[in-house]
Amino acid sequence: MKKKKKSDSQVILISIDGLWPGLYSSSSLGGSLHDQGANQDLARLARAGTQAQAAEAVFPTLTYTNHASIATGAPSDRHGIFANTRFDPSRVEAWRGFESQDWILESKYIRTQTIWDAATEAGIPTAVIRWPSTVGAKARWCLPDIFPILSQESVWSLIKRTSTPDLISKLTRDPDFEPPQDDHRQLDQLTRKAALALLRADEKPQLLMVHFTSLDHEAHEKGRNSPMIPVIAREIYLHVQAILSAVDLSRTSVFVCGDHGFAEFDHRVNINSLLFDRGWLEVEDGKVIDWQAIAHTNCSVAPIYAKDPSRAEEIIADLRSQEGEFYRVLDRAELKSLRAFPDAICAVETTLRASLGQKVSGPLIEKLPEPRGEHGWSALLPEMLTGFFAIGAGIRKAHRIDRIQLIDLAPTIAKIFGFELPQAEGRVLEEIFESANPIAEATF
């Protein structure tokens, strides 16, 4: 096979965790009180290039699942990141708060080739900054998305220990540098500083992937109608604008996307309390000491696992006995069609009024004093739609397109660089380009 000439293109992929379409467009999809008139900065950026009416995530609409789909172009049954945390049946007894603490921080759990793997193999200098599941990623520069889980180690200590040493050196060389605390707005500032340190260096990344998290954190805590949403959207715009100002947009293509939308809820469904009441869970001193069936809760969705799958019908019957106003049961056939949770006997998905709780004692349904924000539901719900726009080299200007899918991004980036991702299932977004051949010929 003829070896392709190494591409001179530069691509920046920016993920704004929790971005919904109304934050950058007049779309009513997934809207909130703050969509109109409060985020004109992001809207201006989107109008300068090509913007999608919306982007469809994969199910479940969770951060780690969808960042793996963005990076691989595949749904979760192929890339293997089924949720934010891993379900390991041998570790259930180690759960705290009746939920898994095994966050999928390491890239080794992604089963298919990522865009950073393919770019690195093609000789393209690549950087990933606070992208989920990138501890140990094979990229020239890596500053992973990592945080303290069950340890007292500071977030900055964890970041230093797991990042590329010369990137940490570039950051700390600045006399005004202050290590971030475990605060999402400070961590977003770190993301910007790391991106700028690389883009201003002599050796630059041709593929740069960055992830901003403060919007998602605020929407979870206070709901997407929080008065802080416009403030944080403005801060993220300034981070993005700083990155754009550090590159030549006549030679750099920039993609901006989200990973899921948001809905507000005011009830919790403690599904493991139902399994406990029906005898499927044994608990002592606040810990699971034995189980026959258990819910692996992630936001608004929980796959149900059974030690003995031959008892699946009994377990599902108990779950269906309470379904209705606050949750529904997704059977094995539906999960197969959604390409999710291949090892679960079924799953529980709450209605938009509720999210999942972790209690195993007390009521199945709890009312919250104040609404909060959540995601995880079906990717086709208007509230779960996320956003996408692109600007820069080769991108059509002042152009609107219909919906895209997040799995389309990796094959589209691969097209720009001139390589393929054989396991990707998304399509190349030909409609965003000014010409049929988007590969830049300018020397980078």
C-alpha positions as CSV (number, residue, x, y, z in Angstrom):
1,M,0.0,0.0,0.0
2,K,1.3,3.4,-0.9
3,K,2.4,5.4,2.2
4,K,0.5,8.7,2.5
5,K,2.3,12.0,2.9
6,K,2.3,13.2,6.4
7,S,-0.4,15.9,6.8
8,D,0.6,19.5,7.7
9,S,-2.9,20.2,9.1
10,Q,-3.6,21.4,12.6
11,V,-6.8,20.5,14.4
12,I,-8.1,21.7,17.8
13,L,-11.0,19.7,19.3
14,I,-12.6,21.5,22.3
15,S,-15.1,19.7,24.4
16,I,-17.4,21.9,26.6
17,D,-18.9,19.4,29.0
18,G,-22.6,19.7,29.2
19,L,-23.0,22.1,26.3
20,W,-26.6,22.3,25.0
21,P,-27.5,23.8,21.7
22,G,-29.3,26.9,23.1
23,L,-26.1,28.1,24.6
24,Y,-24.7,29.1,21.2
25,S,-27.8,29.3,18.9
26,S,-31.4,30.3,18.7
27,S,-32.4,26.6,18.7
28,S,-35.1,25.8,21.2
29,L,-33.6,22.3,21.6
30,G,-32.7,21.6,25.2
31,G,-33.3,25.3,26.0
32,S,-33.1,27.1,29.4
33,L,-33.9,30.5,30.8
34,H,-30.4,31.7,30.0
35,D,-30.2,30.7,26.3
36,Q,-31.5,34.0,24.8
37,G,-29.2,37.0,25.0
38,A,-26.9,35.7,27.7
39,N,-24.3,33.7,25.7
40,Q,-23.8,35.9,22.6
41,D,-20.0,35.3,22.7
42,L,-20.4,31.6,22.0
43,A,-23.1,32.4,19.4
44,R,-20.8,34.8,17.6
45,L,-18.1,32.1,17.4
46,A,-20.6,29.6,16.1
47,R,-22.0,32.0,13.4
48,A,-18.5,32.6,12.1
49,G,-18.2,29.0,10.9
50,T,-20.5,26.0,10.5
51,Q,-23.0,25.2,13.3
52,A,-25.2,22.2,13.8
53,Q,-28.8,22.4,14.9
54,A,-27.7,19.8,17.5
55,A,-25.4,16.9,18.1
56,E,-26.7,13.5,19.2
57,A,-24.7,11.7,21.9
58,V,-24.6,8.0,22.4
59,F,-26.6,6.2,25.1
60,P,-26.1,6.5,28.0
61,T,-25.5,10.3,27.8
62,L,-22.6,10.2,30.3
63,T,-19.3,12.1,30.2
64,Y,-16.9,9.2,30.0
65,T,-19.0,7.2,27.6
66,N,-19.4,10.1,25.1
67,H,-15.8,11.3,25.3
68,A,-14.7,7.8,24.3
69,S,-17.3,8.0,21.5
70,I,-16.0,11.3,20.3
71,A,-12.4,10.0,20.4
72,T,-13.1,6.7,18.6
73,G,-16.2,7.3,16.4
74,A,-17.9,4.3,18.0
75,P,-20.7,3.5,20.4
76,S,-20.0,2.1,23.8
77,D,-20.5,-1.6,23.0
78,R,-17.4,-1.2,20.7
79,H,-15.2,1.1,22.8
80,G,-16.1,-0.5,26.1
81,I,-16.6,2.7,28.2
82,F,-20.2,1.8,29.3
83,A,-20.5,4.4,32.1
84,N,-18.4,6.9,34.1
85,T,-17.3,4.1,36.4
86,R,-16.5,0.4,35.9
87,F,-18.6,-2.4,37.2
88,D,-16.3,-5.1,38.7
89,P,-18.4,-7.8,40.5
90,S,-15.3,-8.7,42.6
91,R,-15.2,-5.1,44.0
92,V,-18.9,-4.6,44.9
93,E,-18.1,-5.1,48.6
94,A,-15.6,-2.2,48.4
95,W,-18.2,0.3,47.2
96,R,-18.8,3.4,49.3
97,G,-22.1,5.0,49.4
98,F,-23.5,2.0,47.4
99,E,-21.9,3.1,44.2
100,S,-18.7,2.2,42.3
101,Q,-15.6,4.3,43.0
102,D,-13.8,2.8,40.0
103,W,-13.8,5.9,37.7
104,I,-12.5,5.0,34.3
105,L,-9.5,7.3,34.4
106,E,-7.0,5.2,32.3
107,S,-6.9,5.0,28.5
108,K,-6.2,1.2,28.7
109,Y,-9.9,0.6,29.2
110,I,-10.8,2.0,25.7
111,R,-11.0,-1.1,23.5
112,T,-10.9,0.6,20.1
113,Q,-8.3,2.8,18.5
114,T,-8.6,6.5,19.5
115,I,-7.9,9.5,17.4
116,W,-4.9,10.3,19.5
117,D,-3.6,6.7,19.0
118,A,-4.0,7.0,15.2
119,A,-2.5,10.5,15.0
120,T,0.5,9.4,17.1
121,E,1.0,6.3,14.9
122,A,0.9,8.6,11.8
123,G,3.7,10.8,13.3
124,I,1.4,13.7,14.1
125,P,2.3,15.4,17.4
126,T,-0.7,15.2,19.6
127,A,-1.8,16.7,23.0
128,V,-4.7,15.7,25.2
129,I,-5.6,18.0,28.1
130,R,-8.1,17.0,30.8
131,W,-9.8,14.6,28.3
132,P,-11.5,11.8,30.2
133,S,-9.9,8.3,30.2
134,T,-6.4,9.5,29.2
135,V,-4.2,8.5,32.1
136,G,-1.4,6.6,30.2
137,A,-2.6,7.8,26.8
138,K,-0.1,7.4,24.0
139,A,0.2,11.1,23.0
140,R,3.2,13.3,22.9
141,W,1.7,15.5,25.6
142,C,-0.9,14.4,28.2
143,L,-2.5,16.2,31.1
144,P,-5.3,13.8,32.0
145,D,-8.7,14.3,33.6
146,I,-7.9,13.0,37.1
147,F,-9.1,13.8,40.6
148,P,-8.9,12.4,44.2
149,I,-11.4,9.6,44.7
150,L,-10.6,7.7,47.9
151,S,-7.2,9.4,48.7
152,Q,-6.1,12.6,50.4
153,E,-3.7,13.4,47.5
154,S,-4.3,16.9,46.1
155,V,-5.6,17.2,42.5
156,W,-2.5,19.1,41.5
157,S,-0.3,16.3,42.9
158,L,-2.3,13.7,40.9
159,I,-2.0,15.8,37.8
160,K,1.7,16.3,38.1
161,R,2.3,12.6,38.7
162,T,0.3,11.4,35.7
163,S,1.1,14.2,33.1
164,T,3.9,14.5,30.6
165,P,6.9,16.0,32.5
166,D,7.9,18.6,30.0
167,L,4.3,20.0,29.9
168,I,4.3,20.4,33.6
169,S,7.7,22.2,33.3
170,K,6.2,24.6,30.7
171,L,3.3,25.4,33.1
172,T,5.3,25.9,36.3
173,R,8.0,27.9,34.5
174,D,5.6,30.9,34.6
175,P,6.4,32.9,37.8
176,D,2.7,33.7,38.2
177,F,1.6,30.0,38.0
178,E,-0.5,28.9,41.0
179,P,-1.5,25.2,41.3
180,P,-5.2,24.7,41.0
181,Q,-7.4,23.5,43.8
182,D,-10.1,20.9,43.3
183,D,-12.4,23.5,41.7
184,H,-13.7,23.2,38.2
185,R,-13.3,26.8,37.3
186,Q,-9.7,26.7,38.4
187,L,-9.1,23.5,36.5
188,D,-10.6,25.1,33.4
189,Q,-8.0,27.9,33.8
190,L,-5.3,25.2,34.0
191,T,-6.7,23.6,30.8
192,R,-6.3,27.0,29.0
193,K,-2.8,27.6,30.4
194,A,-1.7,24.1,29.3
195,A,-3.1,24.6,25.8
196,L,-1.5,28.0,25.4
197,A,1.9,26.7,26.8
198,L,1.9,24.1,24.0
199,L,0.6,26.3,21.2
200,R,3.3,29.0,22.0
201,A,6.2,26.6,22.2
202,D,8.6,25.8,19.4
203,E,7.4,22.2,19.3
204,K,3.6,22.4,18.8
205,P,0.8,19.8,18.7
206,Q,-0.9,19.4,15.3
207,L,-3.8,17.7,17.1
208,L,-4.9,19.3,20.4
209,M,-7.8,18.0,22.4
210,V,-9.1,19.9,25.4
211,H,-12.0,19.5,27.9
212,F,-13.7,22.2,29.9
213,T,-15.8,21.0,32.9
214,S,-17.1,24.0,34.9
215,L,-20.4,24.3,33.0
216,D,-21.2,20.7,33.7
217,H,-20.4,21.1,37.4
218,E,-22.6,24.1,37.9
219,A,-25.5,22.6,36.0
220,H,-25.3,19.5,38.2
221,E,-25.2,21.5,41.4
222,K,-27.8,24.2,40.8
223,G,-29.6,23.1,37.6
224,R,-29.1,24.6,34.2
225,N,-31.2,27.7,35.1
226,S,-28.6,28.6,37.7
227,P,-27.7,32.4,37.6
228,M,-24.1,31.3,37.3
229,I,-24.5,29.6,33.9
230,P,-24.1,32.8,31.9
231,V,-21.0,33.7,34.0
232,I,-19.4,30.4,33.4
233,A,-20.4,30.3,29.7
234,R,-18.6,33.7,29.4
235,E,-15.5,32.3,31.1
236,I,-15.4,29.3,28.8
237,Y,-15.8,31.6,25.8
238,L,-12.7,33.5,27.0
239,H,-10.7,30.3,27.4
240,V,-11.7,29.2,23.9
241,Q,-11.0,32.7,22.4
242,A,-7.5,32.7,24.0
243,I,-6.8,29.3,22.3
244,L,-8.0,30.6,19.0
245,S,-5.9,33.7,19.3
246,A,-2.8,31.6,19.7
247,V,-3.2,29.9,16.2
248,D,-3.6,30.9,12.6
249,L,-7.2,30.1,11.7
250,S,-6.3,30.1,8.0
251,R,-4.3,26.9,8.7
252,T,-6.1,25.5,11.8
253,S,-9.5,23.8,11.9
254,V,-11.3,24.1,15.3
255,F,-14.2,21.9,16.4
256,V,-16.2,22.7,19.5
257,C,-18.6,20.2,20.9
258,G,-20.4,19.0,24.0
259,D,-21.0,15.5,25.3
260,H,-24.6,15.6,26.5
261,G,-27.3,18.0,27.4
262,F,-29.0,18.7,30.8
263,A,-32.4,18.3,32.4
264,E,-33.6,19.5,35.8
265,F,-35.0,17.0,38.4
266,D,-36.4,17.2,41.9
267,H,-36.7,13.5,43.0
268,R,-34.3,10.6,43.6
269,V,-35.0,7.0,42.9
270,N,-33.0,4.7,45.3
271,I,-33.3,1.6,43.1
272,N,-30.9,-0.4,45.3
273,S,-33.3,0.1,48.2
274,L,-35.9,-1.9,46.2
275,L,-33.4,-4.7,45.5
276,F,-32.5,-4.7,49.2
277,D,-36.1,-4.9,50.3
278,R,-36.7,-7.8,47.9
279,G,-33.8,-9.7,49.3
280,W,-31.3,-9.3,46.4
281,L,-28.8,-7.3,48.5
282,E,-27.3,-8.1,51.9
283,V,-26.0,-5.0,53.8
284,E,-24.3,-4.7,57.1
285,D,-22.9,-1.6,58.8
286,G,-23.6,0.4,55.6
287,K,-21.7,-1.9,53.3
288,V,-22.7,-4.6,50.8
289,I,-21.6,-7.9,52.2
290,D,-23.3,-10.1,49.6
291,W,-25.5,-9.5,46.5
292,Q,-27.5,-11.5,44.0
293,A,-28.6,-8.4,42.0
294,I,-27.3,-4.8,42.1
295,A,-27.8,-1.5,40.3
296,H,-24.7,0.2,39.0
297,T,-26.0,3.8,39.3
298,N,-24.6,6.5,36.9
299,C,-26.6,9.7,37.0
300,S,-30.1,8.8,35.7
301,V,-29.4,5.3,34.4
302,A,-28.3,2.1,36.1
303,P,-27.5,-1.3,34.5
304,I,-28.7,-4.1,36.7
305,Y,-26.2,-7.0,37.1
306,A,-27.1,-10.5,38.5
307,K,-24.7,-13.0,39.9
308,D,-26.9,-15.7,38.5
309,P,-28.3,-14.6,35.1
310,S,-30.8,-17.5,35.2
311,R,-32.7,-15.5,37.8
312,A,-33.0,-12.5,35.6
313,E,-36.8,-12.8,35.1
314,E,-37.4,-12.8,38.9
315,I,-35.2,-9.7,39.3
316,I,-36.8,-7.8,36.4
317,A,-40.3,-8.7,37.8
318,D,-39.4,-7.0,41.1
319,L,-38.1,-3.9,39.3
320,R,-41.2,-3.7,37.1
321,S,-43.5,-3.9,40.1
322,Q,-42.7,-0.3,40.9
323,E,-42.0,1.3,37.5
324,G,-44.1,4.1,36.2
325,E,-44.0,7.7,37.3
326,F,-40.4,7.8,38.2
327,Y,-38.5,5.1,36.3
328,R,-38.8,2.5,33.6
329,V,-37.1,-0.8,33.0
330,L,-35.1,-1.3,29.8
331,D,-35.0,-5.0,28.9
332,R,-32.2,-6.9,27.3
333,A,-33.6,-6.4,23.8
334,E,-33.9,-2.6,24.2
335,L,-30.3,-2.4,25.6
336,K,-29.1,-4.4,22.6
337,S,-30.8,-1.9,20.2
338,L,-29.2,0.9,22.2
339,R,-25.8,-0.8,22.1
340,A,-25.3,-0.3,25.8
341,F,-24.5,-2.4,28.8
342,P,-23.9,-5.8,27.1
343,D,-23.4,-7.7,30.4
344,A,-26.4,-6.3,32.2
345,I,-29.7,-8.3,32.6
346,C,-31.6,-5.0,32.2
347,A,-31.3,-1.4,33.1
348,V,-33.3,1.2,35.0
349,E,-33.8,4.7,33.5
350,T,-35.5,7.4,35.5
351,T,-38.1,9.7,34.0
352,L,-37.0,13.3,33.6
353,R,-38.5,14.2,37.0
354,A,-35.8,12.1,38.8
355,S,-32.3,10.9,39.0
356,L,-30.8,7.9,40.8
357,G,-29.8,7.9,44.5
358,Q,-27.5,5.5,46.3
359,K,-29.5,4.7,49.5
360,V,-30.4,1.2,50.4
361,S,-32.6,2.1,53.4
362,G,-35.6,4.3,53.5
363,P,-38.0,5.2,50.7
364,L,-37.6,4.2,47.1
365,I,-38.6,7.7,46.0
366,E,-37.3,10.9,47.7
367,K,-38.3,14.5,47.0
368,L,-35.4,17.0,46.9
369,P,-35.7,20.5,48.5
370,E,-34.3,22.2,45.4
371,P,-34.0,21.1,41.7
372,R,-30.6,20.0,40.4
373,G,-29.3,19.1,36.9
374,E,-28.7,15.7,35.4
375,H,-28.0,13.7,32.2
376,G,-27.7,10.1,31.2
377,W,-31.1,9.6,29.6
378,S,-31.9,8.6,26.0
379,A,-29.7,10.6,23.5
380,L,-32.8,11.4,21.5
381,L,-34.6,13.4,24.2
382,P,-34.5,17.1,23.3
383,E,-32.9,17.8,26.7
384,M,-30.0,15.4,26.1
385,L,-29.0,16.9,22.7
386,T,-25.7,18.6,22.8
387,G,-23.9,21.1,20.5
388,F,-21.3,21.3,17.7
389,F,-19.8,24.1,15.7
390,A,-16.6,24.4,13.7
391,I,-14.5,27.3,12.4
392,G,-11.2,27.9,10.7
393,A,-9.2,26.3,7.9
394,G,-11.4,24.7,5.3
395,I,-14.6,25.2,7.2
396,R,-17.6,26.8,5.5
397,K,-18.5,30.2,6.9
398,A,-21.9,31.4,8.2
399,H,-23.3,28.0,7.5
400,R,-25.9,25.9,9.3
401,I,-26.4,22.2,9.1
402,D,-28.9,19.7,10.6
403,R,-28.1,17.3,13.4
404,I,-24.8,15.4,13.5
405,Q,-23.7,12.6,15.8
406,L,-20.8,12.8,18.1
407,I,-19.4,9.6,16.6
408,D,-18.9,11.6,13.4
409,L,-16.1,13.8,14.8
410,A,-13.3,11.2,14.9
411,P,-13.7,10.1,11.3
412,T,-13.9,13.8,10.2
413,I,-10.7,14.7,12.0
414,A,-9.0,11.6,10.5
415,K,-10.1,12.8,7.1
416,I,-8.4,16.1,7.6
417,F,-5.1,14.4,8.6
418,G,-5.4,11.8,5.8
419,F,-5.6,8.6,7.8
420,E,-8.5,6.2,8.6
421,L,-10.1,4.8,11.7
422,P,-11.3,1.4,10.6
423,Q,-13.4,0.7,13.7
424,A,-15.2,4.1,13.6
425,E,-18.9,3.9,12.8
426,G,-19.5,7.6,12.3
427,R,-19.4,9.4,9.0
428,V,-17.2,12.2,7.6
429,L,-19.0,15.5,7.9
430,E,-18.4,16.5,4.3
431,E,-21.0,19.2,4.5
432,I,-18.9,21.4,6.9
433,F,-16.0,21.7,4.4
434,E,-15.5,24.3,1.7
435,S,-14.1,21.7,-0.7
436,A,-14.2,17.9,-1.1
437,N,-10.5,17.7,0.0
438,P,-10.1,19.4,3.4
439,I,-6.5,18.4,3.9
440,A,-4.5,21.6,4.3
441,E,-1.5,21.9,2.2
442,A,0.0,24.9,4.0
443,T,3.2,24.2,6.0
444,F,2.5,24.1,9.7
